[in-house]
């Protein structure tokens, strides 16, 4: 009888221990780690800012060659055709954007999105929104250009952006430090503020 009850106690202890180990304690970042992520955020923001200057408005001429390369070497089937029927629609030549009806408006959208990413990450303003937009842009670059350059270049850019989506890096050395508590307080009464508080 004592053997049976001892076995039952051991089984119950093992069950309790496995339940406790299944629930991981929350991870708290130290101040040093938070500052490190903020510096990473600023570095990634500067990277996006620096890349604005070779494809400036009003012609966005520097971007055209990359869009042509993406349409020819995409790793995702059908992506090249999508680019040819949007960005490159009606283009008489693959060497110049002259005569392309849709290129300039679509290139302006890309340039504006990259500018928003740069501003968001450099200043820590709605950082998660900027990082989410950076993730989308980096995935687009990865799909279109991974075969024409070192394949991990854009893969690492995607991963960096995902880290900044996961961690509120704008709450150190950024405007989100000031903005987050105000949006969280307003989020108790307004749904839009609750959604916006996740984006900081």
C-alpha positions as MATLAB code, in Angstrom:
seq = 'XXXXXXXXXXXXXXXXXXXXXXXXXXXXXXXXXXXXXXXXXXXXXXXXXXXXXXXXXXXXXXXXXXXXXXXXXXXXXXXXXXXXXXXXXXXXXXXXXXXXXXXXXXXXXXXXXXXXXXXXXXXXXXXXXXXXXXXXXXXXXXXXXXXXXXXXXXXXXXXXXXXXXXXXXXXXXXXXXXXXXXXXXXXXXXXXXXXXXXXX';
ca = [
       0.000    0.000    0.000;
       2.793    2.419    0.771;
       4.404    1.590   -2.577;
       1.195    2.499   -4.360;
       0.736    5.758   -2.485;
       4.405    6.680   -3.024;
       4.039    6.050   -6.731;
       0.870    8.157   -6.749;
       2.678   11.017   -4.920;
       5.609   10.850   -7.363;
       3.242   10.935  -10.316;
       1.417   13.941   -8.842;
       4.732   15.743   -8.200;
       5.887   15.027  -11.753;
       2.599   16.360  -13.131;
       2.866   19.519  -11.032;
       6.492   20.048  -12.092;
       5.650   19.613  -15.776;
       2.752   22.085  -15.471;
       5.044   24.647  -13.840;
       7.724   24.202  -16.505;
       5.136   24.550  -19.290;
       4.419   28.148  -18.252;
       7.517   30.170  -19.006;
       8.143   33.284  -16.962;
       7.896   36.559  -18.879;
      11.103   37.964  -20.279;
      11.987   41.421  -19.048;
      14.562   43.425  -20.972;
      17.178   45.283  -18.997;
      17.723   48.982  -19.588;
      20.950   48.180  -21.435;
      19.107   45.767  -23.756;
      16.365   48.323  -24.373;
      18.943   50.970  -25.281;
      20.675   48.452  -27.567;
      17.410   47.754  -29.393;
      16.755   51.491  -29.666;
      20.181   51.958  -31.257;
      19.436   49.068  -33.633;
      16.132   50.773  -34.507;
      17.944   54.034  -35.257;
      20.533   52.215  -37.392;
      17.832   50.445  -39.424;
      15.974   53.752  -39.791;
      19.152   55.395  -41.070;
      19.597   52.560  -43.560;
      16.120   53.227  -44.992;
      16.784   56.996  -44.962;
      20.078   56.627  -46.810;
      18.442   54.528  -49.522;
      16.028   57.333  -50.433;
      18.664   59.407  -52.220;
      19.399   57.246  -55.262;
      15.738   57.189  -56.339;
      14.603   60.754  -55.727;
      11.437   62.337  -57.126;
      10.258   63.491  -59.602;
      11.620   60.833  -61.991;
      12.647   58.033  -59.584;
      15.088   57.010  -62.322;
      17.345   55.002  -59.993;
      14.471   52.741  -59.026;
      13.586   51.792  -62.584;
      16.525   49.432  -63.157;
      15.772   47.564  -59.941;
      12.108   47.135  -60.868;
      13.176   45.713  -64.237;
      15.557   43.291  -62.464;
      12.804   42.273  -60.057;
      10.454   41.550  -62.946;
      13.040   39.242  -64.519;
      14.522   37.432  -61.484;
      11.782   37.115  -58.858;
      11.887   33.999  -56.679;
       8.098   33.905  -56.399;
       6.295   32.641  -59.517;
       4.006   35.273  -60.985;
       5.635   38.198  -59.194;
       7.554   39.242  -62.309;
       4.343   39.260  -64.349;
       2.667   41.368  -61.661;
       5.444   43.955  -61.891;
       5.308   43.958  -65.677;
       1.565   44.678  -65.639;
       1.754   47.399  -62.962;
       5.063   49.255  -62.669;
       6.208   48.483  -66.198;
       2.826   48.705  -67.960;
       3.125   50.455  -71.304;
       6.900   50.896  -71.060;
       8.405   51.121  -74.555;
      11.912   50.293  -73.280;
      13.415   48.393  -70.367;
      16.333   50.811  -70.207;
      14.408   54.028  -69.472;
      11.186   54.898  -67.617;
      10.211   57.411  -70.320;
       6.733   56.560  -71.574;
       5.806   54.321  -68.632;
       2.400   55.526  -67.503;
       2.165   53.803  -64.129;
       5.812   53.836  -63.056;
       6.044   57.333  -61.535;
       2.877   57.133  -59.352;
       3.782   53.652  -58.084;
       7.418   54.650  -57.527;
       6.171   57.666  -55.555;
       4.216   55.283  -53.308;
       7.320   53.132  -52.723;
       9.479   56.196  -52.004;
       6.872   57.604  -49.596;
       6.583   54.267  -47.776;
      10.358   54.118  -47.365;
      10.380   57.719  -46.099;
       7.689   56.820  -43.531;
       9.777   53.853  -42.378;
      12.857   56.053  -42.021;
      11.022   58.742  -40.037;
       9.263   56.194  -37.831;
      12.408   54.260  -36.960;
      14.797   57.203  -36.663;
      12.544   59.137  -34.294;
      10.833   56.200  -32.586;
       7.417   57.456  -33.671;
       4.836   54.669  -34.071;
       7.800   52.321  -34.240;
       5.874   49.100  -34.647;
       3.938   50.574  -37.571;
       7.203   51.639  -39.205;
       8.744   48.230  -38.525;
       5.692   46.459  -39.978;
       5.929   48.601  -43.103;
       9.686   47.901  -43.234;
       8.941   44.177  -43.028;
       6.543   44.373  -45.981;
       9.025   46.390  -48.054;
      11.916   44.083  -47.146;
       9.907   40.964  -48.050;
       9.103   42.597  -51.395;
      12.811   43.268  -51.943;
      13.688   39.715  -50.914;
      11.174   38.209  -53.330;
      12.315   40.405  -56.194;
      16.070   40.752  -55.751;
      17.319   37.770  -53.723;
      18.624   35.985  -56.835;
      20.438   39.047  -58.183;
      22.406   39.884  -55.022;
      23.653   38.089  -51.930;
      20.531   36.184  -50.924;
      20.854   36.979  -47.201;
      21.031   40.762  -47.659;
      17.277   41.201  -47.815;
      16.641   38.199  -45.565;
      18.528   39.938  -42.763;
      16.613   43.137  -43.449;
      13.354   41.189  -43.032;
      14.585   39.686  -39.744;
      15.716   43.058  -38.377;
      12.332   44.549  -39.166;
      10.556   41.609  -37.504;
      12.596   42.143  -34.326;
      11.472   45.765  -34.285;
       7.839   44.678  -34.743;
       8.105   42.259  -31.820;
       9.814   44.585  -29.341;
       8.648   48.149  -28.594;
      12.039   49.657  -29.453;
      10.639   53.184  -29.779;
      10.018   53.367  -26.048;
      13.694   54.141  -25.486;
      15.326   57.102  -27.227;
      12.088   57.740  -29.124;
       8.848   59.688  -29.155;
       6.954   56.478  -28.330;
       8.327   56.784  -24.778;
       6.114   59.841  -24.343;
       3.286   58.659  -26.614;
       2.732   55.085  -25.336;
       1.329   55.846  -21.856;
      -1.002   58.499  -23.248;
      -2.369   56.154  -25.905;
      -2.761   53.327  -23.370;
      -4.730   55.617  -21.054;
      -6.915   56.813  -23.935;
      -7.293   53.195  -25.104;
      -9.416   52.406  -22.071;
     -12.149   54.615  -23.539;
     -11.469   54.661  -27.293;
     -10.948   51.670  -29.547;
      -8.846   53.597  -32.066;
      -6.421   54.678  -29.332;
      -6.155   51.046  -28.211;
      -5.155   50.014  -31.746;
      -2.752   52.951  -32.036;
      -1.148   52.024  -28.707;
      -0.049   48.701  -30.194;
       1.699   50.535  -33.051;
       4.058   52.420  -30.717;
];
